[in-house]
């Protein structure tokens, strides 16, 4: 399928062929649509690219003991095969809820390889008697409630700081609800030092798709000033996630990573880290950057309509159930079988009774017809956690890694959909 010249997603031909091959294999296994395919291979590419950039910037070399630690953001793609695969790579995981912590434990992560973030966890974390957890406190109340357990269970503690660079992306004049203010952070760090707990980390998380490395630099400088005021030298600097995704466009057709270079980012981070004497590790919790390209959504065209100059493809999956991110992002769409020829403005619609349910509105070949399959790329981040059951069940899920392709979750049945009620 030809991509409109005005929308250049930048996928390499081999990437397109990779996904088409996986989808053909999935369809040959009689996988019912809609379904997701998640693959470990793009994650390997992303993590290697990230770590190579940091090595080139001097992290983890003979001349520097400062290391990078990449934590898997569980909330971004809470898929059991991914958690198992990540653990087998001997990598740690970050969780923000009771369910995620239980999932990490069930998939075999040792407590010392789990980082607990998120607000109001004093309401659920006391259910677990786990030693050596890494826990970033989020508020004065949370700290007061959890401090005795932190001492008893020898937690590796941290404080999340709400820097001036963190704000609500939809309303930039307002801060987010996370972390300690600057003044609260100083008080919290001093309190932890006096309590003689294992206080090791200062943390911040800005938002998704950070446009430039300078934004991280400013936040790090602010955090360093707080540490100096508290007379605290952290072992770990947790900068959260937020690296911009690739091959995804804004609704206005702009790329998210147009001004962001990984190598330049790593070099600036290496320089900024010098503000923390004794720092051993910089922690990253990137979800979108690592997993966006690891997934695809596959739907089937059920019906075709045309009205007022707009062709409409009615599919068995769409925005409402499967791809909330299509509300603010544009993703490349492929077809099987491949269709070409003249294009016309086309709405790719889901099966629900909402006008909201449009996966895309873009020029597509007029030759597309009922029975064809559409592949919506870059569906690896937040699609499962934001999936709905709006008058339909959850989609099937396939997992792909070095051992091949397999069904990881069946299409939800009516019995499973309805028998939850008592």
C-alpha positions in Angstrom: 0.0 0.0 0.0 1.4 3.4 -0.9 1.8 5.9 2.0 0.6 9.4 1.1 3.5 11.7 0.3 2.5 14.1 3.0 2.8 11.4 5.6 6.3 10.0 5.9 6.5 7.6 8.8 10.1 6.6 8.0 9.8 2.9 8.3 12.6 0.9 6.6 11.4 -1.6 4.0 12.7 -4.5 6.1 10.5 -3.4 9.0 7.4 -3.4 6.8 8.2 -6.8 5.5 8.9 -8.1 9.1 5.4 -7.1 10.2 3.7 -8.4 7.0 5.4 -11.8 7.5 4.3 -12.0 11.1 0.7 -11.1 10.3 0.6 -13.6 7.4 1.9 -16.3 9.8 -0.7 -15.3 12.4 -3.5 -15.5 9.9 -2.3 -18.9 8.7 -2.8 -20.0 12.3 -6.5 -19.0 12.0 -6.1 -16.2 14.5 -9.4 -14.3 14.8 -9.4 -10.6 14.4 -8.9 -8.1 15.9 -5.6 -9.2 17.4 -2.3 -7.7 18.5 1.1 -9.0 17.8 4.0 -8.1 20.1 7.6 -8.9 19.3 10.7 -8.9 21.4 13.0 -8.2 18.4 12.2 -4.4 18.1 12.8 -4.1 21.8 16.2 -5.7 21.4 17.0 -3.1 18.7 15.9 -0.2 20.8 17.6 -1.2 24.0 20.9 -1.9 22.1 20.7 1.5 20.4 20.1 3.2 23.7 22.9 1.4 25.5 25.3 1.9 22.7 24.6 5.7 22.8 25.4 5.7 26.5 28.5 3.7 26.1 29.7 6.1 23.5 29.1 8.9 25.9 31.3 7.3 28.5 28.9 5.4 30.8 30.2 2.1 32.1 33.7 2.4 30.6 37.1 1.9 32.1 37.4 5.6 32.9 33.9 5.9 34.5 32.1 3.7 37.0 28.8 5.5 36.3 26.3 3.1 34.8 22.9 3.1 33.1 20.1 0.9 34.4 17.0 0.4 32.2 13.9 -0.6 34.0 10.9 -2.2 32.1 7.9 0.1 32.6 5.3 -2.6 33.3 2.3 -0.4 32.8 3.3 0.3 29.2 2.9 -3.3 28.0 1.6 -5.6 30.8 1.9 -8.8 28.8 3.1 -11.9 30.6 5.5 -13.2 27.9 7.2 -9.8 27.8 7.8 -9.8 31.6 9.2 -13.4 31.4 11.4 -12.5 28.5 12.7 -9.4 30.2 13.5 -11.3 33.4 15.4 -13.9 31.4 17.5 -11.0 30.1 18.4 -10.4 33.8 16.9 -6.9 33.6 14.8 -5.2 36.4 11.2 -4.0 36.3 9.3 -0.9 37.4 5.7 -1.1 38.7 3.1 1.4 39.9 0.3 -0.6 41.3 -0.6 -3.7 43.3 -1.6 -5.7 40.3 1.7 -4.9 38.5 3.7 -5.8 41.6 1.8 -9.1 41.8 2.5 -9.7 38.1 6.2 -9.1 38.5 6.4 -11.5 41.4 4.4 -14.1 39.5 6.7 -13.9 36.6 9.7 -14.6 38.8 11.2 -11.1 39.5 13.1 -11.0 42.8 12.1 -8.1 45.1 15.5 -6.5 44.7 14.9 -6.3 41.0 11.6 -4.4 41.4 11.2 -0.6 41.6 7.9 0.6 43.0 6.7 4.0 41.9 3.3 5.7 41.7 1.1 7.7 44.1 -0.8 6.7 47.2 1.0 3.3 47.5 0.7 3.4 51.3 -2.8 2.1 50.7 -1.6 -1.2 49.1 2.1 -1.7 49.5 1.8 -2.8 53.2 0.1 -6.0 52.0 3.6 -7.2 50.9 6.4 -8.2 53.3 9.2 -7.9 50.6 12.7 -7.1 51.6 15.2 -5.0 49.4 12.5 -3.4 47.2 13.4 -0.1 45.6 10.7 2.3 46.5 10.4 5.9 45.4 8.2 7.8 47.9 5.6 10.2 46.3 4.2 12.4 49.1 4.8 13.4 52.7 1.8 11.3 53.8 3.1 8.3 52.0 6.6 8.7 53.5 5.2 9.0 57.0 3.0 5.9 56.6 5.7 3.7 54.9 8.8 4.7 56.7 8.6 2.1 59.5 8.2 -0.7 56.8 11.1 0.8 54.9 13.4 0.4 58.0 12.0 -3.0 58.9 12.3 -4.5 55.3 15.5 -2.7 54.3 14.0 -1.0 51.3 16.3 1.0 49.0 14.5 4.3 49.3 14.1 7.3 47.0 12.1 10.5 46.7 10.3 11.6 43.6 10.6 15.3 42.9 8.1 17.4 41.0 10.4 19.7 39.1 9.3 22.9 37.4 9.8 21.1 34.1 6.9 18.7 34.9 3.4 19.9 34.0 0.1 18.7 32.6 0.7 18.5 28.8 -2.9 19.4 28.1 -2.8 22.4 30.5 0.8 23.4 30.8 0.0 26.2 33.3 -0.7 23.4 35.9 1.7 21.0 37.6 1.0 17.2 37.6 -0.1 15.5 40.8 3.1 13.5 41.3 6.0 13.8 43.7 7.2 16.2 46.3 7.6 20.0 45.7 11.1 21.4 46.0 10.7 22.4 49.7 8.9 19.1 50.5 11.8 17.2 48.9 14.4 18.8 51.1 12.3 18.0 54.2 11.7 14.4 53.0 15.4 13.7 52.3 16.5 15.1 55.7 13.8 12.9 57.4 15.1 9.8 55.6 18.7 10.6 56.5 17.8 11.1 60.2 15.9 7.8 60.2 19.0 6.0 58.9 17.2 4.1 56.3 18.8 3.1 53.1 18.2 6.3 51.1 19.8 6.0 47.7 17.7 7.6 45.0 16.3 10.9 43.7 13.7 10.6 41.0 11.7 12.7 38.6 9.6 11.9 35.5 8.6 14.7 33.2 6.1 13.4 30.6 6.0 11.5 27.3 7.8 12.5 24.1 10.2 15.1 25.5 11.3 17.2 22.6 14.9 18.1 23.6 17.7 17.0 25.9 17.8 20.5 27.4 14.6 19.8 29.2 16.2 16.9 31.1 19.3 19.1 31.8 17.2 21.8 33.5 15.3 19.2 35.6 18.6 17.5 36.6 20.1 20.9 37.7 17.0 21.6 39.8 17.2 18.2 41.4 20.9 18.7 42.1 20.2 22.0 43.9 17.6 20.2 46.1 20.2 17.5 47.0 22.7 20.1 48.0 20.1 21.9 50.2 19.4 18.6 51.9 23.1 17.7 52.1 22.3 14.4 50.4 24.5 12.6 47.8 22.4 10.1 45.9 23.8 6.8 44.5 21.1 6.7 41.8 19.5 9.4 39.7 16.2 8.2 38.3 15.1 10.4 35.3 12.0 8.3 34.5 11.0 7.9 30.9 9.9 10.3 28.2 12.2 9.7 25.2 10.3 10.5 22.1 8.9 7.7 19.9 9.8 7.2 16.3 7.7 6.5 13.2 4.7 8.1 14.8 3.2 11.4 13.7 1.2 14.0 15.6 -2.3 14.7 14.3 -0.8 17.6 12.5 1.7 15.4 10.7 4.9 16.2 12.6 7.4 13.7 14.0 7.8 13.4 17.7 11.6 12.9 17.7 12.6 15.5 15.1 14.9 17.5 17.4 16.0 14.7 19.6 19.3 12.7 19.1 20.2 9.8 21.4 23.9 10.3 21.3 23.6 14.0 22.1 21.1 13.2 24.9 23.5 10.7 26.4 26.4 13.1 26.3 24.4 15.9 27.9 23.2 13.5 30.6 26.8 12.4 31.3 27.8 16.0 31.8 24.7 16.8 34.0 25.4 13.8 36.2 28.6 15.4 37.3 26.5 17.6 39.6 26.1 14.5 41.9 29.3 13.5 43.6 29.3 9.8 44.3 26.6 8.9 41.8 26.8 5.3 40.7 23.8 4.8 38.3 21.4 6.7 36.1 18.0 5.0 35.9 15.7 5.1 32.9 12.1 3.9 32.8 11.3 4.4 29.2 8.1 2.7 28.1 7.0 4.2 24.8 10.5 4.5 23.4 11.3 0.8 24.1 8.0 -0.8 23.2 6.0 1.3 20.8 7.6 -0.3 17.7 7.2 -3.8 19.2 3.5 -4.1 18.5 0.9 -4.1 15.7 -2.9 -4.1 15.7 -4.6 -6.2 13.0 -8.2 -5.7 12.0 -10.4 -7.0 9.2 -12.6 -4.8 7.0 -16.2 -5.9 7.5 -18.1 -3.4 5.3 -17.5 -0.4 3.0 -19.5 2.7 2.8 -19.2 6.0 1.0 -20.9 9.3 1.7 -20.2 13.0 1.2 -16.8 12.4 -0.4 -15.5 10.1 2.4 -15.0 6.4 2.0 -15.5 4.5 5.3 -14.1 1.1 6.1 -16.0 -0.6 8.9 -13.6 -2.9 10.7 -13.8 -5.4 13.6 -11.4 -3.3 15.7 -10.6 0.4 16.1 -10.0 3.3 18.4 -12.7 2.7 21.0 -11.6 -0.9 21.8 -8.0 -1.2 20.7 -6.1 2.1 20.0 -6.9 5.1 22.1 -3.6 6.7 21.1 -5.1 7.2 17.6 -6.9 10.2 19.2 -3.6 12.2 19.2 -1.3 10.1 17.0 -1.1 9.0 13.3 0.4 5.5 12.6 1.2 3.9 9.3 -1.4 1.5 8.0 -0.5 -1.5 5.8 -2.9 -3.9 4.1 -3.0 -7.7 3.4 -3.4 -8.5 0.6 -1.4 -5.5 -0.6 -3.6 -2.9 -2.4 -2.5 -0.1 -4.7 -3.9 2.2 -7.3 -5.8 5.5 -6.9 -6.3 6.7 -3.4 -9.2 8.5 -1.8 -9.9 10.0 1.6 -10.8 7.1 3.8 -12.0 6.7 7.4 -10.9 3.5 9.1 -13.7 2.9 11.6 -14.2 0.4 14.4 -17.4 -1.7 15.0 -18.7 0.2 18.0 -21.7 2.7 17.9 -19.5 5.8 18.5 -18.5 8.4 15.9 -15.3 8.6 18.0 -14.4 5.1 16.8 -12.1 6.1 13.9 -8.6 4.6 13.8 -7.6 7.0 11.0 -8.8 9.4 8.4 -6.3 9.4 5.6 -5.9 8.8 1.8 -6.0 5.0 1.2 -6.3 2.9 -2.0 -9.8 2.7 -3.3 -9.1 -1.0 -4.1 -9.4 -1.9 -0.4 -12.4 -4.1 0.1 -14.3 -6.1 2.7 -12.3 -9.1 3.8 -9.0 -7.4 3.6 -6.8 -7.0 6.7 -5.3 -3.7 7.9 -2.1 -3.6 10.0 -1.8 -0.5 12.3 1.9 -0.3 13.2 3.6 1.1 16.4 0.9 -0.4 18.7 3.2 -1.7 21.4 2.8 1.0 24.1 -0.3 1.4 26.3 -2.6 -0.4 23.9 -3.3 -3.4 26.3 -3.8 -1.2 29.4 -6.1 1.1 27.5 -8.0 -1.7 25.7 -11.8 -1.7 26.3 -14.6 -4.2 26.0 -17.1 -1.7 24.5 -19.9 -4.2 23.5 -17.1 -6.6 22.4 -14.5 -8.8 24.1 -10.8 -8.2 24.4 -8.7 -9.0 21.4 -6.4 -12.0 20.9 -2.7 -11.5 21.5 0.2 -13.2 19.9 3.8 -13.0 21.2 6.9 -13.3 19.0 10.6 -13.8 20.1 13.6 -15.8 19.1 11.5 -19.0 19.6 8.9 -18.0 17.1 5.3 -16.9 17.1 2.6 -18.2 19.5 -0.8 -17.3 20.9 -0.5 -15.6 24.2 -4.1 -14.7 24.8 -7.3 -15.9 23.2 -10.0 -13.7 21.8 -12.4 -13.1 24.8 -15.4 -15.3 24.7 -18.9 -14.2 25.6 -18.9 -16.5 28.7 -15.7 -14.8 30.0 -17.2 -11.4 29.1 -20.4 -12.0 31.0 -19.8 -14.6 33.7 -18.0 -12.1 35.9 -21.4 -10.9 37.1 -23.0 -12.4 40.1 
